[in-house]
Amino acid sequence: MKYLGLLILLTMLAGCSGHLEEPAVSFGKKCAVTDKGQVNYSYIWIYNKADGLKADKETCEKIE
């Protein structure tokens, strides 16, 4: 049963990182503000290395 759960988890994680030509991962709390003014924050960011990560720690400090 453990193996089935692990297999499902790995499949979901692999599906989340698709469609990126140069994938990269960043750890640590970072925040980003969208064009509509919504705030996104996460401790794990999967992003395209060529485009760069638009979230940073400084944005989190401004929001608090």
KOLFINU-592068 format. One record per residue (C-alpha): residue number from 1; x, y, z; residue in three letters. Coordinates in pm, whole numbers, plus 50000, padded with zeros to 5 digits. Last residue first. Layout:
BEGIN
<pt><i>NUM</i><east>X</east><north>Y</north><up>Z</up><aa>ALA</aa></pt>
...
//
This chain:
BEGIN
<pt><i>64</i><east>50372</east><north>54206</north><up>50614</up><aa>GLU</aa></pt>
<pt><i>63</i><east>50332</east><north>54266</north><up>50240</up><aa>ILE</aa></pt>
<pt><i>62</i><east>50659</east><north>54457</north><up>50201</up><aa>LYS</aa></pt>
<pt><i>61</i><east>50854</east><north>54177</north><up>50378</up><aa>GLU</aa></pt>
<pt><i>60</i><east>50705</east><north>53913</north><up>50148</up><aa>CYS</aa></pt>
<pt><i>59</i><east>50805</east><north>54119</north><up>49842</up><aa>THR</aa></pt>
<pt><i>58</i><east>51163</east><north>54130</north><up>49971</up><aa>GLU</aa></pt>
<pt><i>57</i><east>51178</east><north>53750</north><up>49990</up><aa>LYS</aa></pt>
<pt><i>56</i><east>51141</east><north>53705</north><up>49613</up><aa>ASP</aa></pt>
<pt><i>55</i><east>50902</east><north>53586</north><up>49343</up><aa>ALA</aa></pt>
<pt><i>54</i><east>50962</east><north>53657</north><up>48973</up><aa>LYS</aa></pt>
<pt><i>53</i><east>51184</east><north>53353</north><up>48925</up><aa>LEU</aa></pt>
<pt><i>52</i><east>51378</east><north>53356</north><up>48600</up><aa>GLY</aa></pt>
<pt><i>51</i><east>51253</east><north>53337</north><up>48243</up><aa>ASP</aa></pt>
<pt><i>50</i><east>51532</east><north>53106</north><up>48120</up><aa>ALA</aa></pt>
<pt><i>49</i><east>51525</east><north>52899</north><up>48440</up><aa>LYS</aa></pt>
<pt><i>48</i><east>51155</east><north>52819</north><up>48399</up><aa>ASN</aa></pt>
<pt><i>47</i><east>50994</east><north>52780</north><up>48742</up><aa>TYR</aa></pt>
<pt><i>46</i><east>50917</east><north>52533</north><up>49020</up><aa>ILE</aa></pt>
<pt><i>45</i><east>50885</east><north>52720</north><up>49351</up><aa>TRP</aa></pt>
<pt><i>44</i><east>50882</east><north>52555</north><up>49695</up><aa>ILE</aa></pt>
<pt><i>43</i><east>50807</east><north>52758</north><up>50011</up><aa>TYR</aa></pt>
<pt><i>42</i><east>50512</east><north>52936</north><up>49856</up><aa>SER</aa></pt>
<pt><i>41</i><east>50349</east><north>53274</north><up>49832</up><aa>TYR</aa></pt>
<pt><i>40</i><east>50110</east><north>53429</north><up>49584</up><aa>ASN</aa></pt>
<pt><i>39</i><east>49959</east><north>53773</north><up>49643</up><aa>VAL</aa></pt>
<pt><i>38</i><east>49676</east><north>53891</north><up>49419</up><aa>GLN</aa></pt>
<pt><i>37</i><east>49700</east><north>54243</north><up>49278</up><aa>GLY</aa></pt>
<pt><i>36</i><east>49549</east><north>54170</north><up>48936</up><aa>LYS</aa></pt>
<pt><i>35</i><east>49890</east><north>54180</north><up>48768</up><aa>ASP</aa></pt>
<pt><i>34</i><east>50013</east><north>53918</north><up>49014</up><aa>THR</aa></pt>
<pt><i>33</i><east>50217</east><north>53985</north><up>49329</up><aa>VAL</aa></pt>
<pt><i>32</i><east>50494</east><north>53740</north><up>49416</up><aa>ALA</aa></pt>
<pt><i>31</i><east>50612</east><north>53601</north><up>49748</up><aa>CYS</aa></pt>
<pt><i>30</i><east>50902</east><north>53380</north><up>49856</up><aa>LYS</aa></pt>
<pt><i>29</i><east>50938</east><north>53142</north><up>50146</up><aa>LYS</aa></pt>
<pt><i>28</i><east>51235</east><north>52912</north><up>50093</up><aa>GLY</aa></pt>
<pt><i>27</i><east>51329</east><north>52663</north><up>49821</up><aa>PHE</aa></pt>
<pt><i>26</i><east>51387</east><north>52724</north><up>49450</up><aa>SER</aa></pt>
<pt><i>25</i><east>51353</east><north>52464</north><up>49175</up><aa>VAL</aa></pt>
<pt><i>24</i><east>51457</east><north>52492</north><up>48811</up><aa>ALA</aa></pt>
<pt><i>23</i><east>51311</east><north>52365</north><up>48485</up><aa>PRO</aa></pt>
<pt><i>22</i><east>51473</east><north>52453</north><up>48152</up><aa>GLU</aa></pt>
<pt><i>21</i><east>51213</east><north>52385</north><up>47881</up><aa>GLU</aa></pt>
<pt><i>20</i><east>50918</east><north>52381</north><up>48118</up><aa>LEU</aa></pt>
<pt><i>19</i><east>50602</east><north>52210</north><up>47993</up><aa>HIS</aa></pt>
<pt><i>18</i><east>50590</east><north>51958</north><up>48276</up><aa>GLY</aa></pt>
<pt><i>17</i><east>50680</east><north>52016</north><up>48641</up><aa>SER</aa></pt>
<pt><i>16</i><east>50338</east><north>51950</north><up>48788</up><aa>CYS</aa></pt>
<pt><i>15</i><east>50294</east><north>51615</north><up>48612</up><aa>GLY</aa></pt>
<pt><i>14</i><east>50613</east><north>51476</north><up>48763</up><aa>ALA</aa></pt>
<pt><i>13</i><east>50490</east><north>51573</north><up>49109</up><aa>LEU</aa></pt>
<pt><i>12</i><east>50157</east><north>51398</north><up>49052</up><aa>MET</aa></pt>
<pt><i>11</i><east>50324</east><north>51081</north><up>48926</up><aa>THR</aa></pt>
<pt><i>10</i><east>50562</east><north>51081</north><up>49223</up><aa>LEU</aa></pt>
<pt><i>9</i><east>50271</east><north>51107</north><up>49466</up><aa>LEU</aa></pt>
<pt><i>8</i><east>50075</east><north>50828</north><up>49294</up><aa>ILE</aa></pt>
<pt><i>7</i><east>50378</east><north>50598</north><up>49301</up><aa>LEU</aa></pt>
<pt><i>6</i><east>50443</east><north>50675</north><up>49666</up><aa>LEU</aa></pt>
<pt><i>5</i><east>50084</east><north>50594</north><up>49756</up><aa>GLY</aa></pt>
<pt><i>4</i><east>50100</east><north>50266</north><up>49564</up><aa>LEU</aa></pt>
<pt><i>3</i><east>50430</east><north>50179</north><up>49728</up><aa>TYR</aa></pt>
<pt><i>2</i><east>50293</east><north>50234</north><up>50076</up><aa>LYS</aa></pt>
<pt><i>1</i><east>50000</east><north>50000</north><up>50000</up><aa>MET</aa></pt>
//
